Protein backbone atom coordinates (compact mmCIF):
# COMPACT_ATOMS: atom_id res chain seq x y z
CA UNK A 1 0.00 0.00 0.00
CA UNK A 2 1.67 3.12 -1.15
CA UNK A 3 1.42 6.40 0.66
CA UNK A 4 -0.84 9.29 -0.13
CA UNK A 5 0.13 10.64 -3.49
CA UNK A 6 -1.63 12.75 -6.12
CA UNK A 7 -2.38 10.02 -8.65
CA UNK A 8 -5.33 7.83 -9.51
CA UNK A 9 -7.63 6.85 -6.66
CA UNK A 10 -7.10 3.50 -5.01
CA UNK A 11 -8.76 1.78 -2.07
CA UNK A 12 -5.53 1.35 -0.21
CA UNK A 13 -3.09 4.21 0.10
CA UNK A 14 0.30 3.56 1.60
CA UNK A 15 2.05 5.57 4.28
CA UNK A 16 4.53 8.36 3.54
CA UNK A 17 8.05 7.36 4.58
CA UNK A 18 8.79 9.05 7.89
CA UNK A 19 12.05 7.49 9.03
CA UNK A 20 15.52 8.87 8.42
CA UNK A 21 18.21 6.23 8.59
CA UNK A 22 21.69 6.77 10.00
CA UNK A 23 24.49 4.30 10.67
CA UNK A 24 27.10 4.40 13.38
CA UNK A 25 29.49 1.49 13.87
CA UNK A 26 26.99 -1.17 12.83
CA UNK A 27 24.12 0.30 14.83
CA UNK A 28 21.05 1.56 12.96
CA UNK A 29 19.58 4.89 14.07
CA UNK A 30 15.99 5.75 13.16
CA UNK A 31 15.16 9.40 13.78
CA UNK A 32 11.68 10.90 13.79
CA UNK A 33 10.31 14.16 15.10
CA UNK A 34 9.24 12.32 18.24
CA UNK A 35 12.23 10.18 19.13
CA UNK A 36 15.45 8.49 18.09
CA UNK A 37 15.55 4.71 18.26
CA UNK A 38 18.76 2.65 18.17
CA UNK A 39 18.45 -0.84 16.75
CA UNK A 40 20.87 -3.76 16.64
CA UNK A 41 22.42 -4.54 13.25
CA UNK A 42 20.09 -6.49 10.95
CA UNK A 43 21.89 -9.81 11.35
CA UNK A 44 21.56 -9.55 15.16
CA UNK A 45 17.96 -8.32 15.26
CA UNK A 46 16.54 -11.81 15.85
CA UNK A 47 18.05 -14.55 18.02
CA UNK A 48 19.10 -17.78 16.34
CA UNK A 49 16.85 -19.76 18.70
CA UNK A 50 13.89 -19.04 20.93
CA UNK A 51 15.22 -18.99 24.49
CA UNK A 52 11.94 -18.34 26.30
CA UNK A 53 9.08 -20.87 26.62
CA UNK A 54 6.97 -21.05 23.48
CA UNK A 55 4.05 -23.08 22.18
CA UNK A 56 4.29 -25.19 19.02
CA UNK A 57 2.20 -22.59 17.20
CA UNK A 58 4.51 -19.77 18.28
CA UNK A 59 7.55 -21.71 17.15
CA UNK A 60 5.87 -22.38 13.82
CA UNK A 61 5.17 -18.67 13.27
CA UNK A 62 8.71 -17.81 14.28
CA UNK A 63 10.11 -20.35 11.83
CA UNK A 64 7.94 -19.11 8.95
CA UNK A 65 8.92 -15.50 9.60
CA UNK A 66 12.62 -16.32 9.62
CA UNK A 67 12.37 -18.43 6.46
CA UNK A 68 10.28 -15.97 4.44
CA UNK A 69 11.37 -12.52 5.64
CA UNK A 70 14.65 -12.61 3.62
CA UNK A 71 12.44 -12.92 0.51
CA UNK A 72 10.29 -9.93 1.47
CA UNK A 73 11.41 -6.42 0.55
CA UNK A 74 10.41 -2.96 1.60
CA UNK A 75 9.86 -0.66 -1.38
CA UNK A 76 10.34 3.12 -1.35
CA UNK A 77 9.40 5.22 -4.36
CA UNK A 78 9.70 8.84 -5.38
CA UNK A 79 8.03 10.71 -8.19
CA UNK A 80 6.33 13.88 -9.30
CA UNK A 81 2.71 14.62 -10.07
CA UNK A 82 1.29 17.95 -11.05
CA UNK A 83 4.68 19.54 -10.45
CA UNK A 84 4.81 18.32 -6.84
CA UNK A 85 7.16 15.64 -5.53
CA UNK A 86 5.83 12.70 -3.56
CA UNK A 87 7.29 9.76 -1.68
CA UNK A 88 5.59 6.47 -0.95
CA UNK A 89 6.23 3.00 0.39
CA UNK A 90 5.03 -0.54 -0.09
CA UNK A 91 6.13 -4.16 0.04
CA UNK A 92 7.15 -6.87 -2.41
CA UNK A 93 8.70 -10.32 -2.55
CA UNK A 94 11.36 -12.09 -4.61
CA UNK A 95 10.04 -14.72 -7.04
CA UNK A 96 13.26 -15.91 -8.72
CA UNK A 97 17.04 -15.65 -8.57
CA UNK A 98 17.09 -13.40 -11.63
CA UNK A 99 16.03 -10.51 -9.39
CA UNK A 100 12.32 -10.32 -10.28
CA UNK A 101 10.09 -9.02 -7.50
CA UNK A 102 6.28 -8.97 -7.36
CA UNK A 103 4.44 -6.00 -5.88
CA UNK A 104 1.29 -3.97 -6.58
CA UNK A 105 0.86 -1.85 -9.67
CA UNK A 106 -0.33 1.04 -7.52
CA UNK A 107 2.94 0.96 -5.55
CA UNK A 108 5.34 1.44 -8.47
CA UNK A 109 3.33 2.84 -11.40
CA UNK A 110 4.15 6.38 -12.56
CA UNK A 111 7.17 6.87 -10.30
CA UNK A 112 10.66 8.15 -11.08
CA UNK A 113 12.72 6.09 -8.65
CA UNK A 114 12.26 2.72 -6.93
CA UNK A 115 14.43 1.71 -3.99
CA UNK A 116 14.35 -1.84 -2.64
CA UNK A 117 15.42 -2.68 0.92
CA UNK A 118 16.26 -6.22 2.04
CA UNK A 119 16.15 -7.41 5.64
CA UNK A 120 19.94 -7.92 5.71
CA UNK A 121 20.41 -4.18 5.13
CA UNK A 122 21.03 -4.34 1.37
CA UNK A 123 19.56 -1.35 -0.48
CA UNK A 124 19.41 -1.29 -4.27
CA UNK A 125 17.53 0.49 -7.04
CA UNK A 126 14.99 -1.39 -9.14
CA UNK A 127 13.52 -1.04 -12.62
CA UNK A 128 10.00 -1.83 -13.75
CA UNK A 129 9.71 -5.05 -15.78
CA UNK A 130 5.97 -4.82 -16.40
CA UNK A 131 2.77 -3.33 -15.02
CA UNK A 132 -0.71 -4.83 -15.00
CA UNK A 133 -3.24 -2.30 -13.70
CA UNK A 134 -6.14 -4.70 -14.43
CA UNK A 135 -4.96 -7.03 -11.64
CA UNK A 136 -3.08 -4.35 -9.68
CA UNK A 137 0.11 -6.40 -10.01
CA UNK A 138 3.60 -5.42 -11.14
CA UNK A 139 7.03 -6.97 -11.52
CA UNK A 140 10.18 -4.98 -10.79
CA UNK A 141 13.78 -6.17 -11.00
CA UNK A 142 16.97 -5.66 -9.01
CA UNK A 143 20.53 -6.35 -10.10
CA UNK A 144 22.01 -8.58 -7.39
CA UNK A 145 23.98 -11.86 -7.40
CA UNK A 146 21.69 -14.89 -7.43
CA UNK A 147 23.05 -16.12 -4.10
CA UNK A 148 21.66 -12.98 -2.45
CA UNK A 149 18.13 -13.66 -3.71
CA UNK A 150 15.82 -16.11 -1.93
CA UNK A 151 12.60 -16.73 -3.88
CA UNK A 152 9.30 -17.42 -2.17
CA UNK A 153 7.22 -20.53 -2.86
CA UNK A 154 3.88 -19.76 -4.52
CA UNK A 155 1.01 -21.87 -3.19
CA UNK A 156 -2.26 -22.97 -4.78
CA UNK A 157 -4.97 -20.44 -3.98
CA UNK A 158 -7.66 -22.82 -5.29
CA UNK A 159 -7.03 -25.03 -2.24
CA UNK A 160 -7.80 -22.35 0.37
CA UNK A 161 -10.64 -22.71 2.85
CA UNK A 162 -12.47 -20.33 5.17
CA UNK A 163 -10.93 -20.40 8.63
CA UNK A 164 -7.44 -21.25 7.34
CA UNK A 165 -4.65 -19.42 9.17
CA UNK A 166 -3.00 -16.57 7.26
CA UNK A 167 0.15 -14.53 7.87
CA UNK A 168 1.14 -11.22 6.32
CA UNK A 169 4.62 -9.74 6.24
CA UNK A 170 5.01 -6.11 5.20
CA UNK A 171 5.83 -2.55 6.13
CA UNK A 172 2.69 -1.07 7.70
CA UNK A 173 3.16 2.62 8.48
CA UNK A 174 6.83 2.15 7.43
CA UNK A 175 7.39 -0.39 10.22
CA UNK A 176 9.33 -2.81 8.07
CA UNK A 177 9.14 -6.62 8.22
CA UNK A 178 6.11 -6.67 10.47
CA UNK A 179 4.30 -10.00 10.92
CA UNK A 180 0.53 -10.12 11.44
CA UNK A 181 -1.75 -13.14 11.60
CA UNK A 182 -5.39 -13.95 10.98
CA UNK A 183 -7.57 -16.29 8.96
CA UNK A 184 -9.13 -16.57 5.53
CA UNK A 185 -12.41 -14.88 6.40
CA UNK A 186 -14.02 -15.24 2.95
CA UNK A 187 -13.24 -16.45 -0.55
CA UNK A 188 -14.46 -15.51 -4.01
CA UNK A 189 -14.60 -11.78 -3.40
CA UNK A 190 -14.44 -9.28 -6.27
CA UNK A 191 -12.45 -6.04 -6.05
CA UNK A 192 -11.67 -3.26 -8.49
CA UNK A 193 -8.33 -3.22 -10.24
CA UNK A 194 -6.74 0.03 -11.37
CA UNK A 195 -8.98 0.06 -14.47
CA UNK A 196 -12.69 -0.46 -15.10
CA UNK A 197 -12.22 -4.23 -14.85
CA UNK A 198 -12.59 -6.32 -11.70
CA UNK A 199 -10.33 -8.92 -10.10
CA UNK A 200 -12.11 -12.16 -9.20
CA UNK A 201 -11.60 -14.98 -6.67
CA UNK A 202 -10.00 -12.51 -4.25
CA UNK A 203 -9.07 -13.67 -0.75
CA UNK A 204 -10.57 -11.83 2.21
CA UNK A 205 -8.57 -11.94 5.43
CA UNK A 206 -8.69 -10.39 8.88
CA UNK A 207 -4.88 -10.42 9.22
CA UNK A 208 -3.96 -6.82 9.97
CA UNK A 209 -3.16 -5.04 6.69
CA UNK A 210 -2.41 -1.33 6.77
CA UNK A 211 -0.83 1.39 4.60
CA UNK A 212 2.58 0.06 3.58
CA UNK A 213 1.49 -3.60 3.33
CA UNK A 214 0.54 -3.26 -0.35
CA UNK A 215 2.33 -5.75 -2.57
CA UNK A 216 3.42 -7.94 0.32
CA UNK A 217 2.76 -11.66 0.68
CA UNK A 218 -0.17 -13.35 2.36
CA UNK A 219 1.11 -16.72 3.57
CA UNK A 220 -0.21 -20.06 4.78
CA UNK A 221 1.30 -22.13 7.60
CA UNK A 222 3.62 -23.83 5.13
CA UNK A 223 5.19 -20.46 4.39
CA UNK A 224 3.77 -20.46 0.86
CA UNK A 225 2.52 -17.24 -0.73
CA UNK A 226 -1.23 -17.63 -1.29
CA UNK A 227 -1.94 -14.03 -2.23
CA UNK A 228 -0.66 -10.47 -2.67
CA UNK A 229 -2.08 -7.99 -0.17
CA UNK A 230 -3.71 -5.22 -2.16
CA UNK A 231 -6.65 -3.45 -0.56
CA UNK A 232 -8.48 -2.85 2.68
CA UNK A 233 -12.08 -1.91 3.30
CA UNK A 234 -11.87 1.02 5.68
CA UNK A 235 -13.14 4.55 6.11
CA UNK A 236 -10.12 5.48 8.23
CA UNK A 237 -7.28 4.18 5.99
CA UNK A 238 -6.33 1.69 8.70
CA UNK A 239 -7.13 -1.93 9.42
CA UNK A 240 -10.74 -2.77 10.19
CA UNK A 241 -10.46 -6.53 9.84
CA UNK A 242 -11.37 -6.67 6.14
CA UNK A 243 -8.38 -6.96 3.83
CA UNK A 244 -8.14 -8.33 0.30
CA UNK A 245 -5.36 -10.29 -1.39
CA UNK A 246 -5.00 -11.11 -5.08
CA UNK A 247 -4.95 -14.94 -5.37
CA UNK A 248 -1.60 -16.62 -5.99
CA UNK A 249 -2.83 -18.56 -9.03
CA UNK A 250 -3.51 -15.27 -10.82
CA UNK A 251 -0.18 -13.91 -9.56
CA UNK A 252 1.66 -16.87 -11.13
CA UNK A 253 0.17 -16.23 -14.56
CA UNK A 254 0.49 -12.45 -14.51
CA UNK A 255 4.10 -12.48 -13.24
CA UNK A 256 5.15 -15.01 -15.87
CA UNK A 257 3.61 -12.97 -18.70
CA UNK A 258 4.96 -9.65 -17.42
CA UNK A 259 8.49 -11.08 -17.29
CA UNK A 260 8.14 -12.45 -20.82
CA UNK A 261 6.18 -9.65 -22.53
CA UNK A 262 5.94 -6.66 -20.18
CA UNK A 263 2.14 -6.53 -20.40
CA UNK A 264 -0.87 -8.83 -20.08
CA UNK A 265 -3.74 -9.29 -22.55
CA UNK A 266 -6.91 -10.59 -20.90
CA UNK A 267 -9.84 -12.37 -22.51
CA UNK A 268 -13.05 -10.42 -23.05
CA UNK A 269 -16.48 -12.10 -23.03
CA UNK A 270 -18.55 -8.95 -23.47
CA UNK A 271 -21.30 -9.19 -20.87
CA UNK A 272 -22.52 -7.36 -17.83
CA UNK A 273 -23.93 -9.66 -15.20
CA UNK A 274 -24.89 -10.23 -11.62
CA UNK A 275 -24.67 -13.24 -9.35
CA UNK A 276 -27.26 -12.06 -6.83
CA UNK A 277 -30.15 -14.40 -7.57
CA UNK A 278 -32.63 -12.97 -5.07
CA UNK A 279 -36.11 -14.37 -4.50
CA UNK A 280 -37.82 -11.85 -6.78
CA UNK A 281 -35.56 -12.79 -9.71
CA UNK A 282 -35.96 -16.51 -9.05
CA UNK A 283 -39.74 -16.12 -9.11
CA UNK A 284 -39.71 -13.93 -12.22
CA UNK A 285 -37.51 -16.36 -14.15
CA UNK A 286 -39.37 -19.38 -12.78
CA UNK A 287 -36.17 -21.25 -11.97
CA UNK A 288 -35.32 -23.64 -9.11
CA UNK A 289 -34.53 -21.88 -5.84
CA UNK A 290 -31.05 -23.45 -5.62
CA UNK A 291 -29.93 -22.21 -9.06
CA UNK A 292 -26.45 -20.68 -9.05
CA UNK A 293 -24.73 -18.79 -11.82
CA UNK A 294 -24.28 -15.41 -13.49
CA UNK A 295 -27.41 -13.66 -14.73
CA UNK A 296 -26.54 -11.93 -18.01
CA UNK A 297 -28.09 -8.50 -17.62
CA UNK A 298 -26.57 -7.01 -20.77
CA UNK A 299 -24.66 -8.33 -23.78
CA UNK A 300 -22.20 -5.92 -25.41
CA UNK A 301 -23.22 -5.31 -29.01
CA UNK A 302 -20.74 -6.89 -31.43
CA UNK A 303 -18.83 -8.60 -28.60
CA UNK A 304 -17.92 -12.29 -28.36
CA UNK A 305 -20.99 -13.20 -26.29
CA UNK A 306 -23.35 -11.45 -28.69
CA UNK A 307 -21.76 -13.16 -31.69
CA UNK A 308 -22.19 -16.52 -29.97
CA UNK A 309 -25.87 -15.93 -29.33
CA UNK A 310 -26.07 -14.95 -25.68
CA UNK A 311 -28.96 -12.61 -24.92
CA UNK A 312 -29.51 -9.60 -22.70
CA UNK A 313 -32.15 -9.89 -19.99
CA UNK A 314 -35.56 -8.76 -21.22
CA UNK A 315 -39.32 -8.53 -20.59
CA UNK A 316 -39.15 -6.82 -17.19
CA UNK A 317 -41.95 -7.01 -14.69
CA UNK A 318 -42.53 -5.47 -11.27
CA UNK A 319 -42.23 -7.62 -8.19
CA UNK A 320 -42.44 -5.93 -4.78
CA UNK A 321 -41.79 -2.57 -6.44
CA UNK A 322 -38.65 -3.70 -8.27
CA UNK A 323 -38.14 -4.19 -12.00
CA UNK A 324 -36.89 -7.72 -12.70
CA UNK A 325 -36.56 -9.55 -16.04
CA UNK A 326 -38.74 -12.52 -16.85
CA UNK A 327 -36.29 -13.73 -19.49
CA UNK A 328 -32.53 -13.99 -18.93
CA UNK A 329 -29.58 -16.19 -19.79
CA UNK A 330 -27.85 -17.64 -16.74
CA UNK A 331 -24.25 -18.79 -17.23
CA UNK A 332 -23.72 -21.88 -15.07
CA UNK A 333 -20.42 -23.29 -16.43
CA UNK A 334 -17.44 -22.62 -18.70
CA UNK A 335 -15.72 -25.58 -20.36
CA UNK A 336 -17.59 -27.85 -17.96
CA UNK A 337 -16.32 -25.99 -14.86
CA UNK A 338 -19.16 -24.78 -12.67
CA UNK A 339 -19.55 -21.01 -12.38
CA UNK A 340 -21.51 -19.89 -9.33
CA UNK A 341 -20.99 -16.14 -9.41
CA UNK A 342 -19.42 -13.24 -11.32
CA UNK A 343 -16.22 -13.45 -9.27
CA UNK A 344 -15.65 -17.04 -10.39
CA UNK A 345 -16.37 -16.17 -14.02
CA UNK A 346 -13.93 -13.24 -14.02
CA UNK A 347 -11.28 -15.36 -12.31
CA UNK A 348 -11.67 -18.30 -14.70
CA UNK A 349 -11.29 -16.08 -17.75
CA UNK A 350 -8.25 -14.29 -16.28
CA UNK A 351 -6.35 -17.38 -15.18
CA UNK A 352 -7.33 -20.04 -17.71
CA UNK A 353 -8.02 -18.33 -21.03
CA UNK A 354 -6.46 -15.99 -23.56
CA UNK A 355 -7.76 -13.86 -26.44
CA UNK A 356 -8.63 -15.90 -29.53
CA UNK A 357 -9.44 -19.02 -27.51
CA UNK A 358 -12.80 -20.76 -27.93
CA UNK A 359 -14.67 -21.63 -24.74
CA UNK A 360 -17.91 -23.55 -24.28
CA UNK A 361 -20.39 -21.58 -22.18
CA UNK A 362 -23.23 -23.50 -20.52
CA UNK A 363 -26.38 -21.38 -20.28
CA UNK A 364 -29.71 -21.93 -18.57
CA UNK A 365 -32.34 -20.33 -20.85
CA UNK A 366 -36.11 -20.69 -20.48
CA UNK A 367 -35.63 -23.72 -18.27
CA UNK A 368 -33.39 -25.47 -20.80
CA UNK A 369 -29.62 -25.97 -20.64
CA UNK A 370 -27.71 -25.11 -23.80
CA UNK A 371 -24.01 -24.86 -24.66
CA UNK A 372 -22.69 -22.02 -26.81
CA UNK A 373 -19.12 -21.89 -28.21
CA UNK A 374 -17.64 -18.40 -27.74
CA UNK A 375 -14.47 -17.06 -29.40
CA UNK A 376 -12.93 -14.66 -26.89
CA UNK A 377 -11.58 -11.23 -27.81
CA UNK A 378 -8.96 -9.15 -26.00
CA UNK A 379 -10.23 -6.66 -23.45
CA UNK A 380 -10.79 -3.20 -24.91
CA UNK A 381 -8.29 -0.71 -23.55
CA UNK A 382 -10.91 1.99 -22.98
C-alpha positions in Angstrom: 0.0 0.0 0.0 1.7 3.1 -1.2 1.4 6.4 0.7 -0.8 9.3 -0.1 0.1 10.6 -3.5 -1.6 12.8 -6.1 -2.4 10.0 -8.7 -5.3 7.8 -9.5 -7.6 6.9 -6.7 -7.1 3.5 -5.0 -8.8 1.8 -2.1 -5.5 1.3 -0.2 -3.1 4.2 0.1 0.3 3.6 1.6 2.1 5.6 4.3 4.5 8.4 3.5 8.0 7.4 4.6 8.8 9.1 7.9 12.1 7.5 9.0 15.5 8.9 8.4 18.2 6.2 8.6 21.7 6.8 10.0 24.5 4.3 10.7 27.1 4.4 13.4 29.5 1.5 13.9 27.0 -1.2 12.8 24.1 0.3 14.8 21.0 1.6 13.0 19.6 4.9 14.1 16.0 5.7 13.2 15.2 9.4 13.8 11.7 10.9 13.8 10.3 14.2 15.1 9.2 12.3 18.2 12.2 10.2 19.1 15.4 8.5 18.1 15.6 4.7 18.3 18.8 2.6 18.2 18.5 -0.8 16.8 20.9 -3.8 16.6 22.4 -4.5 13.2 20.1 -6.5 11.0 21.9 -9.8 11.4 21.6 -9.5 15.2 18.0 -8.3 15.3 16.5 -11.8 15.8 18.1 -14.5 18.0 19.1 -17.8 16.3 16.9 -19.8 18.7 13.9 -19.0 20.9 15.2 -19.0 24.5 11.9 -18.3 26.3 9.1 -20.9 26.6 7.0 -21.0 23.5 4.0 -23.1 22.2 4.3 -25.2 19.0 2.2 -22.6 17.2 4.5 -19.8 18.3 7.6 -21.7 17.2 5.9 -22.4 13.8 5.2 -18.7 13.3 8.7 -17.8 14.3 10.1 -20.4 11.8 7.9 -19.1 9.0 8.9 -15.5 9.6 12.6 -16.3 9.6 12.4 -18.4 6.5 10.3 -16.0 4.4 11.4 -12.5 5.6 14.6 -12.6 3.6 12.4 -12.9 0.5 10.3 -9.9 1.5 11.4 -6.4 0.5 10.4 -3.0 1.6 9.9 -0.7 -1.4 10.3 3.1 -1.3 9.4 5.2 -4.4 9.7 8.8 -5.4 8.0 10.7 -8.2 6.3 13.9 -9.3 2.7 14.6 -10.1 1.3 18.0 -11.0 4.7 19.5 -10.5 4.8 18.3 -6.8 7.2 15.6 -5.5 5.8 12.7 -3.6 7.3 9.8 -1.7 5.6 6.5 -0.9 6.2 3.0 0.4 5.0 -0.5 -0.1 6.1 -4.2 0.0 7.1 -6.9 -2.4 8.7 -10.3 -2.6 11.4 -12.1 -4.6 10.0 -14.7 -7.0 13.3 -15.9 -8.7 17.0 -15.7 -8.6 17.1 -13.4 -11.6 16.0 -10.5 -9.4 12.3 -10.3 -10.3 10.1 -9.0 -7.5 6.3 -9.0 -7.4 4.4 -6.0 -5.9 1.3 -4.0 -6.6 0.9 -1.8 -9.7 -0.3 1.0 -7.5 2.9 1.0 -5.5 5.3 1.4 -8.5 3.3 2.8 -11.4 4.1 6.4 -12.6 7.2 6.9 -10.3 10.7 8.2 -11.1 12.7 6.1 -8.6 12.3 2.7 -6.9 14.4 1.7 -4.0 14.3 -1.8 -2.6 15.4 -2.7 0.9 16.3 -6.2 2.0 16.1 -7.4 5.6 19.9 -7.9 5.7 20.4 -4.2 5.1 21.0 -4.3 1.4 19.6 -1.4 -0.5 19.4 -1.3 -4.3 17.5 0.5 -7.0 15.0 -1.4 -9.1 13.5 -1.0 -12.6 10.0 -1.8 -13.7 9.7 -5.0 -15.8 6.0 -4.8 -16.4 2.8 -3.3 -15.0 -0.7 -4.8 -15.0 -3.2 -2.3 -13.7 -6.1 -4.7 -14.4 -5.0 -7.0 -11.6 -3.1 -4.3 -9.7 0.1 -6.4 -10.0 3.6 -5.4 -11.1 7.0 -7.0 -11.5 10.2 -5.0 -10.8 13.8 -6.2 -11.0 17.0 -5.7 -9.0 20.5 -6.4 -10.1 22.0 -8.6 -7.4 24.0 -11.9 -7.4 21.7 -14.9 -7.4 23.1 -16.1 -4.1 21.7 -13.0 -2.4 18.1 -13.7 -3.7 15.8 -16.1 -1.9 12.6 -16.7 -3.9 9.3 -17.4 -2.2 7.2 -20.5 -2.9 3.9 -19.8 -4.5 1.0 -21.9 -3.2 -2.3 -23.0 -4.8 -5.0 -20.4 -4.0 -7.7 -22.8 -5.3 -7.0 -25.0 -2.2 -7.8 -22.4 0.4 -10.6 -22.7 2.9 -12.5 -20.3 5.2 -10.9 -20.4 8.6 -7.4 -21.2 7.3 -4.6 -19.4 9.2 -3.0 -16.6 7.3 0.1 -14.5 7.9 1.1 -11.2 6.3 4.6 -9.7 6.2 5.0 -6.1 5.2 5.8 -2.5 6.1 2.7 -1.1 7.7 3.2 2.6 8.5 6.8 2.1 7.4 7.4 -0.4 10.2 9.3 -2.8 8.1 9.1 -6.6 8.2 6.1 -6.7 10.5 4.3 -10.0 10.9 0.5 -10.1 11.4 -1.8 -13.1 11.6 -5.4 -13.9 11.0 -7.6 -16.3 9.0 -9.1 -16.6 5.5 -12.4 -14.9 6.4 -14.0 -15.2 3.0 -13.2 -16.5 -0.6 -14.5 -15.5 -4.0 -14.6 -11.8 -3.4 -14.4 -9.3 -6.3 -12.5 -6.0 -6.1 -11.7 -3.3 -8.5 -8.3 -3.2 -10.2 -6.7 0.0 -11.4 -9.0 0.1 -14.5 -12.7 -0.5 -15.1 -12.2 -4.2 -14.8 -12.6 -6.3 -11.7 -10.3 -8.9 -10.1 -12.1 -12.2 -9.2 -11.6 -15.0 -6.7 -10.0 -12.5 -4.3 -9.1 -13.7 -0.7 -10.6 -11.8 2.2 -8.6 -11.9 5.4 -8.7 -10.4 8.9 -4.9 -10.4 9.2 -4.0 -6.8 10.0 -3.2 -5.0 6.7 -2.4 -1.3 6.8 -0.8 1.4 4.6 2.6 0.1 3.6 1.5 -3.6 3.3 0.5 -3.3 -0.4 2.3 -5.7 -2.6 3.4 -7.9 0.3 2.8 -11.7 0.7 -0.2 -13.4 2.4 1.1 -16.7 3.6 -0.2 -20.1 4.8 1.3 -22.1 7.6 3.6 -23.8 5.1 5.2 -20.5 4.4 3.8 -20.5 0.9 2.5 -17.2 -0.7 -1.2 -17.6 -1.3 -1.9 -14.0 -2.2 -0.7 -10.5 -2.7 -2.1 -8.0 -0.2 -3.7 -5.2 -2.2 -6.6 -3.4 -0.6 -8.5 -2.8 2.7 -12.1 -1.9 3.3 -11.9 1.0 5.7 -13.1 4.5 6.1 -10.1 5.5 8.2 -7.3 4.2 6.0 -6.3 1.7 8.7 -7.1 -1.9 9.4 -10.7 -2.8 10.2 -10.5 -6.5 9.8 -11.4 -6.7 6.1 -8.4 -7.0 3.8 -8.1 -8.3 0.3 -5.4 -10.3 -1.4 -5.0 -11.1 -5.1 -5.0 -14.9 -5.4 -1.6 -16.6 -6.0 -2.8 -18.6 -9.0 -3.5 -15.3 -10.8 -0.2 -13.9 -9.6 1.7 -16.9 -11.1 0.2 -16.2 -14.6 0.5 -12.5 -14.5 4.1 -12.5 -13.2 5.2 -15.0 -15.9 3.6 -13.0 -18.7 5.0 -9.6 -17.4 8.5 -11.1 -17.3 8.1 -12.4 -20.8 6.2 -9.6 -22.5 5.9 -6.7 -20.2 2.1 -6.5 -20.4 -0.9 -8.8 -20.1 -3.7 -9.3 -22.6 -6.9 -10.6 -20.9 -9.8 -12.4 -22.5 -13.1 -10.4 -23.1 -16.5 -12.1 -23.0 -18.5 -9.0 -23.5 -21.3 -9.2 -20.9 -22.5 -7.4 -17.8 -23.9 -9.7 -15.2 -24.9 -10.2 -11.6 -24.7 -13.2 -9.3 -27.3 -12.1 -6.8 -30.2 -14.4 -7.6 -32.6 -13.0 -5.1 -36.1 -14.4 -4.5 -37.8 -11.8 -6.8 -35.6 -12.8 -9.7 -36.0 -16.5 -9.0 -39.7 -16.1 -9.1 -39.7 -13.9 -12.2 -37.5 -16.4 -14.1 -39.4 -19.4 -12.8 -36.2 -21.3 -12.0 -35.3 -23.6 -9.1 -34.5 -21.9 -5.8 -31.1 -23.4 -5.6 -29.9 -22.2 -9.1 -26.5 -20.7 -9.0 -24.7 -18.8 -11.8 -24.3 -15.4 -13.5 -27.4 -13.7 -14.7 -26.5 -11.9 -18.0 -28.1 -8.5 -17.6 -26.6 -7.0 -20.8 -24.7 -8.3 -23.8 -22.2 -5.9 -25.4 -23.2 -5.3 -29.0 -20.7 -6.9 -31.4 -18.8 -8.6 -28.6 -17.9 -12.3 -28.4 -21.0 -13.2 -26.3 -23.3 -11.4 -28.7 -21.8 -13.2 -31.7 -22.2 -16.5 -30.0 -25.9 -15.9 -29.3 -26.1 -14.9 -25.7 -29.0 -12.6 -24.9 -29.5 -9.6 -22.7 -32.2 -9.9 -20.0 -35.6 -8.8 -21.2 -39.3 -8.5 -20.6 -39.1 -6.8 -17.2 -41.9 -7.0 -14.7 -42.5 -5.5 -11.3 -42.2 -7.6 -8.2 -42.4 -5.9 -4.8 -41.8 -2.6 -6.4 -38.6 -3.7 -8.3 -38.1 -4.2 -12.0 -36.9 -7.7 -12.7 -36.6 -9.5 -16.0 -38.7 -12.5 -16.8 -36.3 -13.7 -19.5 -32.5 -14.0 -18.9 -29.6 -16.2 -19.8 -27.9 -17.6 -16.7 -24.2 -18.8 -17.2 -23.7 -21.9 -15.1 -20.4 -23.3 -16.4 -17.4 -22.6 -18.7 -15.7 -25.6 -20.4 -17.6 -27.8 -18.0 -16.3 -26.0 -14.9 -19.2 -24.8 -12.7 -19.5 -21.0 -12.4 -21.5 -19.9 -9.3 -21.0 -16.1 -9.4 -19.4 -13.2 -11.3 -16.2 -13.5 -9.3 -15.7 -17.0 -10.4 -16.4 -16.2 -14.0 -13.9 -13.2 -14.0 -11.3 -15.4 -12.3 -11.7 -18.3 -14.7 -11.3 -16.1 -17.8 -8.3 -14.3 -16.3 -6.3 -17.4 -15.2 -7.3 -20.0 -17.7 -8.0 -18.3 -21.0 -6.5 -16.0 -23.6 -7.8 -13.9 -26.4 -8.6 -15.9 -29.5 -9.4 -19.0 -27.5 -12.8 -20.8 -27.9 -14.7 -21.6 -24.7 -17.9 -23.5 -24.3 -20.4 -21.6 -22.2 -23.2 -23.5 -20.5 -26.4 -21.4 -20.3 -29.7 -21.9 -18.6 -32.3 -20.3 -20.9 -36.1 -20.7 -20.5 -35.6 -23.7 -18.3 -33.4 -25.5 -20.8 -29.6 -26.0 -20.6 -27.7 -25.1 -23.8 -24.0 -24.9 -24.7 -22.7 -22.0 -26.8 -19.1 -21.9 -28.2 -17.6 -18.4 -27.7 -14.5 -17.1 -29.4 -12.9 -14.7 -26.9 -11.6 -11.2 -27.8 -9.0 -9.2 -26.0 -10.2 -6.7 -23.4 -10.8 -3.2 -24.9 -8.3 -0.7 -23.6 -10.9 2.0 -23.0 
